[in-house]
Amino acid sequence: MNVRKVLFYHENFPAGGAERVTIDIANYISNRGYEVYVLAANINEGNYSQLTVLKLPDKVSVTEASGIQYVVDVIHSFDIDIFVLPVCSFIPLLEAVKRQTCCKLVFALHSVPFWEVLYSFYIKKARARGDFFKTLEWWMLTYPKTMWLKKYDLPIRVRHIKIYELVDAYTVLCESYKKDLLEKIGMTKSGDKIYVIPNSEKEIPQVNLDKKKQLLFVGRMSYDDKRADRLIHIWHKIYRKMPDWELVLVGDGDERIRLETLVAKLHLERVVFAGYHADVRRFYNDSLVLCLTSNYEGWPLVLTEAQANGVIPVAFNCTAGVREILEPTGVNGVLIPPFSKKRYAKELLALLQNPQKCREIQKNVIMKARNYSPDKIGEKWYALFERLCD
């Protein structure tokens, strides 16, 4: 039997959640006899012994003809059977691979369908901050065009329709995203190419349930999406009522100085900026509650990481991916109507004041995270690849 070969493309490898999932997939399918390759523009240090990493030549981009041809040549040289692309803007690359090779094409959407619209929407809002006229423009033009008239959807819709036509399989993170995508591209009665495969989460062998009285934020400190400033205001509402608790923020980014200034302005106590850490396990080991206050999330790995570590996740109910992980609320975490800081503070305070409820949720979330084990998710990818190659 011929060995089947899969090639993933990443701009940076390893870097974030999508790349970590690729490593989990590689570990699983390589044990089932596959050869796995990653082609990346930039390569960082990491543990990925089960796959072969190939580097795109310097100053070569897959958005240009020379880079596209390089990818095609790699596919031919290594006899690649399946090419997995998690970046949706590279349609010319997909077209060339489909035209010049016999390998199957998979597009892996690691975010919300039409995330580009949300990204643009919140970026414009962030840039308008502090500028009266830009803020007025955002409320008078950007908001109604995006939310009511859907003016910005059309080019994104055309792009995703084109991707759907080109690929042999299109993966999304949950059933709601499949339904949403089909509606947005006008294919409500089909969708045979769309496969639902959540992101994986490793099981923790020995979980510490005896946590410190510590709230945790883990993520990039950016205003346009993560909105840690909301958490600072939420802490302002409750910290005097919880004198034994502290808030720890792990991460870095452009917003950090503003956040530190906000903490000082509000005269807040027991707020720790821990900075960036490549390994956040000790923070999960110590913290009882993880707080997420983002504008939107596709499939936030910090939520499943928290669950696997017995940390109770609390998040705004901003997308179907967040709901999928935390539902039912009060059992597998706590969902808050977006974006009420008052409601968030109330629900968080009630949780912290109920140790028995916390212990129940801790046990539940550990079990919930096992639904996303690398073996279970790897089997879904293996089944998809086998189907494509048959």
VEXDREN-2710 file (C-alpha; in Angstrom, 1 decimal):
% VEXDREN-2710
k/r/px/py/pz
1/MET/0.0/0.0/0.0
2/ASN/1.3/3.5/-0.9
3/VAL/2.1/5.8/1.9
4/ARG/-0.3/8.8/1.8
5/LYS/1.3/12.2/2.1
6/VAL/-0.3/15.4/3.5
7/LEU/1.1/19.0/3.1
8/PHE/0.0/21.8/5.3
9/TYR/0.8/25.5/4.6
10/HIS/1.4/28.0/7.4
11/GLU/2.9/31.5/7.3
12/ASN/4.6/31.0/10.6
13/PHE/5.3/27.6/12.1
14/PRO/4.7/26.9/14.9
15/ALA/3.0/30.1/16.1
16/GLY/-0.5/29.9/17.5
17/GLY/-3.5/27.7/17.9
18/ALA/-3.9/26.6/14.2
19/GLU/-0.3/25.4/14.1
20/ARG/-0.7/23.5/17.4
21/VAL/-3.7/21.7/15.9
22/THR/-1.7/20.9/12.8
23/ILE/0.9/19.2/15.1
24/ASP/-1.8/17.2/16.9
25/ILE/-3.2/16.1/13.5
26/ALA/0.3/15.1/12.3
27/ASN/1.0/13.1/15.5
28/TYR/-2.2/11.1/15.0
29/ILE/-2.1/10.4/11.3
30/SER/1.6/9.7/11.2
31/ASN/0.9/6.9/13.7
32/ARG/-1.6/5.6/11.1
33/GLY/1.0/5.5/8.4
34/TYR/0.8/8.9/6.8
35/GLU/3.8/11.2/6.0
36/VAL/3.1/14.8/7.1
37/TYR/4.8/17.9/5.8
38/VAL/4.5/21.6/6.7
39/LEU/5.6/24.3/4.3
40/ALA/6.1/27.7/6.1
41/ALA/7.4/31.1/5.3
42/ASN/8.9/31.4/8.8
43/ILE/10.0/28.6/11.0
44/ASN/10.3/28.8/14.8
45/GLU/11.6/26.4/17.4
46/GLY/9.2/23.7/18.5
47/ASN/8.5/20.1/19.2
48/TYR/7.2/18.5/16.0
49/SER/9.1/15.3/15.5
50/GLN/6.3/13.6/13.6
51/LEU/6.4/15.9/10.6
52/THR/8.8/17.3/8.2
53/VAL/9.0/21.1/8.0
54/LEU/10.0/22.8/4.7
55/LYS/10.9/26.5/4.5
56/LEU/9.7/28.7/1.7
57/PRO/12.8/30.5/0.2
58/ASP/13.5/34.0/1.6
59/LYS/11.7/36.8/-0.2
60/VAL/9.3/34.4/-1.8
61/SER/5.6/34.7/-1.2
62/VAL/2.7/32.4/-2.0
63/THR/0.8/35.4/-3.1
64/GLU/3.2/35.8/-6.1
65/ALA/3.8/33.7/-9.1
66/SER/7.2/32.5/-8.0
67/GLY/5.9/31.4/-4.6
68/ILE/2.9/29.6/-6.1
69/GLN/5.1/27.7/-8.5
70/TYR/7.4/26.8/-5.6
71/VAL/4.4/25.2/-3.8
72/VAL/3.4/23.3/-6.9
73/ASP/7.0/22.0/-7.3
74/VAL/7.0/20.9/-3.7
75/ILE/3.8/19.0/-4.2
76/HIS/5.3/17.2/-7.3
77/SER/8.6/16.6/-5.6
78/PHE/7.2/14.9/-2.5
79/ASP/4.2/13.2/-4.3
80/ILE/1.7/15.0/-2.0
81/ASP/-1.8/13.5/-2.0
82/ILE/-3.6/16.2/0.1
83/PHE/-2.8/19.9/0.4
84/VAL/-4.3/21.6/3.5
85/LEU/-4.5/25.4/3.4
86/PRO/-5.8/27.4/6.4
87/VAL/-5.5/30.8/4.8
88/CYS/-8.4/32.0/2.8
89/SER/-6.8/34.8/0.8
90/PHE/-4.6/32.6/-1.4
91/ILE/-7.1/31.7/-4.1
92/PRO/-4.5/31.9/-6.9
93/LEU/-2.5/29.3/-5.1
94/LEU/-5.5/27.0/-4.8
95/GLU/-6.2/27.6/-8.5
96/ALA/-2.7/26.7/-9.5
97/VAL/-2.5/23.6/-7.3
98/LYS/-5.8/22.4/-8.7
99/ARG/-4.8/23.0/-12.3
100/GLN/-1.2/21.7/-12.1
101/THR/-1.4/18.8/-9.7
102/CYS/-3.6/15.8/-8.9
103/CYS/-3.6/16.3/-5.1
104/LYS/-6.8/16.9/-3.1
105/LEU/-7.4/20.4/-1.7
106/VAL/-8.7/21.1/1.8
107/PHE/-9.4/24.5/3.2
108/ALA/-9.5/24.6/7.0
109/LEU/-11.4/27.6/8.5
110/HIS/-10.0/28.1/12.0
111/SER/-12.3/31.0/12.8
112/VAL/-15.8/32.3/12.4
113/PRO/-17.3/32.2/8.9
114/PHE/-16.8/35.6/7.3
115/TRP/-14.4/36.6/10.2
116/GLU/-12.9/39.1/7.8
117/VAL/-16.0/41.3/8.1
118/LEU/-15.9/41.2/11.9
119/TYR/-12.1/41.9/11.9
120/SER/-12.6/45.0/9.6
121/PHE/-15.5/46.2/11.7
122/TYR/-13.7/46.1/15.0
123/ILE/-10.4/47.4/13.5
124/LYS/-12.2/50.5/12.3
125/LYS/-13.8/50.9/15.7
126/ALA/-10.4/50.6/17.4
127/ARG/-8.9/53.2/15.0
128/ALA/-11.7/55.6/15.7
129/ARG/-11.1/55.5/19.5
130/GLY/-10.4/59.0/20.8
131/ASP/-11.2/60.8/17.6
132/PHE/-14.7/62.4/17.6
133/PHE/-15.1/62.6/13.8
134/LYS/-13.8/59.0/13.2
135/THR/-16.1/57.7/16.0
136/LEU/-19.1/59.6/14.4
137/GLU/-18.2/58.1/11.0
138/TRP/-18.0/54.6/12.5
139/TRP/-21.5/54.9/14.1
140/MET/-23.1/56.7/11.1
141/LEU/-21.5/54.7/8.2
142/THR/-19.5/51.6/9.3
143/TYR/-22.0/50.2/11.8
144/PRO/-25.1/50.4/9.6
145/LYS/-23.3/49.3/6.5
146/THR/-21.9/46.2/8.3
147/MET/-24.7/45.3/10.7
148/TRP/-27.8/46.3/8.7
149/LEU/-27.0/46.6/5.0
150/LYS/-24.3/43.9/4.9
151/LYS/-22.3/46.0/2.5
152/TYR/-19.0/44.5/3.3
153/ASP/-20.2/40.9/2.9
154/LEU/-20.3/40.7/-0.9
155/PRO/-16.5/40.5/-1.7
156/ILE/-16.0/38.1/1.2
157/ARG/-19.0/36.0/0.0
158/VAL/-17.5/35.8/-3.5
159/ARG/-14.2/34.7/-2.1
160/HIS/-15.6/31.9/0.0
161/ILE/-17.8/30.7/-2.9
162/LYS/-14.7/30.5/-5.0
163/ILE/-12.8/28.6/-2.3
164/TYR/-15.8/26.2/-1.9
165/GLU/-15.8/25.6/-5.7
166/LEU/-12.0/24.9/-5.8
167/VAL/-11.5/22.6/-2.8
168/ASP/-12.4/19.0/-2.2
169/ALA/-13.2/19.6/1.5
170/TYR/-13.9/22.7/3.6
171/THR/-13.7/22.2/7.3
172/VAL/-15.4/24.3/10.0
173/LEU/-15.3/24.2/13.8
174/CYS/-18.9/23.4/14.7
175/GLU/-22.3/22.6/13.2
176/SER/-23.5/26.2/13.6
177/TYR/-20.6/27.5/11.5
178/LYS/-21.5/25.0/8.8
179/LYS/-25.1/26.3/8.7
180/ASP/-23.9/29.9/8.9
181/LEU/-21.4/29.4/6.0
182/LEU/-24.0/27.7/3.8
183/GLU/-26.5/30.5/4.3
184/LYS/-23.9/33.2/3.6
185/ILE/-22.7/31.6/0.4
186/GLY/-26.2/30.8/-0.7
187/MET/-26.0/27.0/-0.6
188/THR/-28.6/26.2/2.1
189/LYS/-29.5/22.8/0.6
190/SER/-26.1/21.4/-0.2
191/GLY/-22.7/21.5/1.6
192/ASP/-21.5/18.0/0.9
193/LYS/-17.9/19.3/0.9
194/ILE/-18.2/20.9/4.4
195/TYR/-16.9/18.8/7.4
196/VAL/-17.3/19.8/11.0
197/ILE/-14.0/19.1/12.9
198/PRO/-13.4/21.0/16.2
199/ASN/-9.9/21.9/17.3
200/SER/-8.1/19.4/19.6
201/GLU/-7.1/19.7/23.2
202/LYS/-4.6/17.5/25.1
203/GLU/-5.8/15.8/28.2
204/ILE/-4.0/16.7/31.4
205/PRO/-2.9/13.6/33.3
206/GLN/-3.2/15.0/36.9
207/VAL/-5.4/18.1/37.3
208/ASN/-5.1/20.3/40.3
209/LEU/-8.5/21.2/41.6
210/ASP/-7.3/23.0/44.7
211/LYS/-6.7/26.4/43.0
212/LYS/-5.7/29.7/44.3
213/LYS/-8.2/32.5/44.6
214/GLN/-7.1/33.8/41.2
215/LEU/-8.8/35.0/38.0
216/LEU/-6.9/34.6/34.8
217/PHE/-6.7/36.2/31.4
218/VAL/-4.6/34.6/28.7
219/GLY/-4.2/36.2/25.3
220/ARG/-2.9/39.0/23.1
221/MET/-3.6/42.4/24.5
222/SER/-5.3/44.1/21.6
223/TYR/-8.3/46.4/21.6
224/ASP/-9.9/45.4/18.3
225/ASP/-10.6/41.8/19.3
226/LYS/-9.5/40.6/22.8
227/ARG/-10.8/43.6/24.8
228/ALA/-9.0/42.9/28.1
229/ASP/-10.1/46.5/29.1
230/ARG/-13.6/45.1/29.7
231/LEU/-12.1/42.7/32.2
232/ILE/-10.4/45.6/34.0
233/HIS/-13.7/47.4/34.4
234/ILE/-15.4/44.1/35.5
235/TRP/-12.7/43.7/38.2
236/HIS/-13.4/47.3/39.2
237/LYS/-17.0/46.3/40.0
238/ILE/-16.2/43.3/42.2
239/TYR/-12.6/43.5/43.7
240/ARG/-13.7/45.2/46.9
241/LYS/-16.2/42.4/47.6
242/MET/-13.5/39.7/47.0
243/PRO/-10.5/40.9/49.1
244/ASP/-8.7/37.6/48.9
245/TRP/-8.8/37.3/45.1
246/GLU/-6.4/38.6/42.5
247/LEU/-6.5/39.1/38.7
248/VAL/-3.6/37.9/36.6
249/LEU/-3.2/38.9/33.0
250/VAL/-0.9/36.7/30.9
251/GLY/0.1/38.1/27.5
252/ASP/1.4/41.1/25.8
253/GLY/0.5/43.5/23.0
254/ASP/-0.1/47.0/21.9
255/GLU/-2.8/47.5/24.4
256/ARG/-0.8/46.6/27.5
257/ILE/0.4/50.2/28.4
258/ARG/-3.2/51.4/28.1
259/LEU/-4.4/48.6/30.3
260/GLU/-1.8/49.4/33.0
261/THR/-2.7/53.1/32.8
262/LEU/-6.4/52.1/33.2
263/VAL/-5.6/50.0/36.3
264/ALA/-3.7/53.0/37.8
265/LYS/-6.5/55.4/36.9
266/LEU/-9.1/53.3/38.7
267/HIS/-6.8/52.7/41.6
268/LEU/-7.3/49.0/41.4
269/GLU/-5.7/46.5/43.7
270/ARG/-4.4/43.0/43.2
271/VAL/-3.9/43.2/39.4
272/VAL/-0.8/41.4/38.0
273/PHE/0.5/41.8/34.5
274/ALA/2.6/38.7/34.1
275/GLY/3.7/39.4/30.5
276/TYR/4.1/36.9/27.7
277/HIS/4.8/33.2/28.6
278/ALA/5.2/30.5/25.9
279/ASP/4.2/27.9/28.5
280/VAL/1.1/29.0/30.6
281/ARG/0.5/25.7/32.4
282/ARG/1.5/27.0/35.8
283/PHE/-1.1/29.8/35.5
284/TYR/-3.8/27.3/34.6
285/ASN/-2.6/25.1/37.5
286/ASP/-3.0/28.0/39.9
287/SER/-6.2/29.8/38.7
288/LEU/-9.8/28.9/39.4
289/VAL/-11.5/31.0/36.8
290/LEU/-10.5/32.0/33.2
291/CYS/-12.1/35.2/32.0
292/LEU/-12.6/35.9/28.2
293/THR/-14.0/39.2/27.1
294/SER/-13.4/39.2/23.4
295/ASN/-15.5/40.8/20.6
296/TYR/-15.5/37.5/18.7
297/GLU/-13.7/34.2/18.8
298/GLY/-13.7/31.3/16.3
299/TRP/-12.9/28.3/18.6
300/PRO/-10.9/29.9/21.5
301/LEU/-8.3/27.3/22.6
302/VAL/-7.9/29.2/25.9
303/LEU/-11.4/27.9/26.8
304/THR/-10.7/24.3/26.1
305/GLU/-7.2/24.6/27.7
306/ALA/-8.9/26.0/30.8
307/GLN/-11.4/23.2/30.8
308/ALA/-8.7/20.5/30.5
309/ASN/-6.9/22.1/33.5
310/GLY/-10.0/22.3/35.7
311/VAL/-10.3/26.0/35.3
312/ILE/-13.8/27.4/35.0
313/PRO/-14.2/29.5/31.8
314/VAL/-16.4/32.6/31.8
315/ALA/-17.0/34.3/28.5
316/PHE/-19.3/36.6/26.5
317/ASN/-21.7/34.5/24.4
318/CYS/-20.2/36.2/21.3
319/THR/-20.1/33.3/18.7
320/ALA/-21.3/29.8/18.2
321/GLY/-17.8/28.4/18.8
322/VAL/-17.8/29.9/22.4
323/ARG/-21.3/28.5/23.0
324/GLU/-20.3/25.0/21.7
325/ILE/-17.5/24.9/24.3
326/LEU/-19.3/26.3/27.3
327/GLU/-22.9/25.1/26.9
328/PRO/-24.9/24.5/28.9
329/THR/-24.0/27.6/30.9
330/GLY/-23.5/26.9/34.6
331/VAL/-22.4/23.4/33.8
332/ASN/-19.4/23.6/31.5
333/GLY/-18.6/27.2/32.2
334/VAL/-20.5/30.5/32.3
335/LEU/-21.9/32.3/29.3
336/ILE/-22.6/36.1/29.6
337/PRO/-24.9/38.0/27.2
338/PRO/-22.6/40.3/25.1
339/PHE/-21.3/42.7/26.0
340/SER/-22.8/43.6/29.4
341/LYS/-20.0/44.3/31.9
342/LYS/-22.6/44.7/34.6
343/ARG/-24.0/41.2/34.0
344/TYR/-20.6/39.7/33.7
345/ALA/-19.6/41.1/37.1
346/LYS/-22.8/39.9/38.7
347/GLU/-22.4/36.3/37.3
348/LEU/-18.7/36.2/38.1
349/LEU/-19.3/37.4/41.7
350/ALA/-22.0/34.8/42.2
351/LEU/-19.7/32.1/41.0
352/LEU/-16.8/33.1/43.2
353/GLN/-19.1/33.2/46.2
354/ASN/-20.2/29.6/45.7
355/PRO/-17.3/27.2/46.2
356/GLN/-19.5/24.1/45.9
357/LYS/-20.8/25.2/42.5
358/CYS/-17.2/25.9/41.5
359/ARG/-16.1/22.4/42.4
360/GLU/-19.0/20.9/40.4
361/ILE/-18.1/22.9/37.3
362/GLN/-14.5/22.1/37.6
363/LYS/-15.3/18.4/37.4
364/ASN/-17.6/18.9/34.5
365/VAL/-15.2/20.9/32.4
366/ILE/-12.5/18.3/32.7
367/MET/-14.9/15.8/31.2
368/LYS/-16.0/18.2/28.5
369/ALA/-12.5/18.8/27.4
370/ARG/-12.0/15.1/26.7
371/ASN/-14.5/15.4/23.8
372/TYR/-11.7/17.3/22.0
373/SER/-8.8/14.9/22.7
374/PRO/-6.2/14.7/19.9
375/ASP/-7.2/11.0/19.3
376/LYS/-10.9/11.9/18.8
377/ILE/-10.2/14.9/16.6
378/GLY/-7.3/13.1/14.8
379/GLU/-9.6/10.3/13.9
380/LYS/-12.0/12.8/12.2
381/TRP/-9.1/14.2/10.1
382/TYR/-7.9/10.7/9.3
383/ALA/-11.4/9.7/8.2
384/LEU/-11.6/12.8/6.0
385/PHE/-8.2/12.1/4.4
386/GLU/-9.1/8.5/3.8
387/ARG/-12.4/9.5/2.1
388/LEU/-10.6/12.0/-0.1
389/CYS/-8.0/9.5/-1.2
390/ASP/-10.4/6.6/-1.9
END
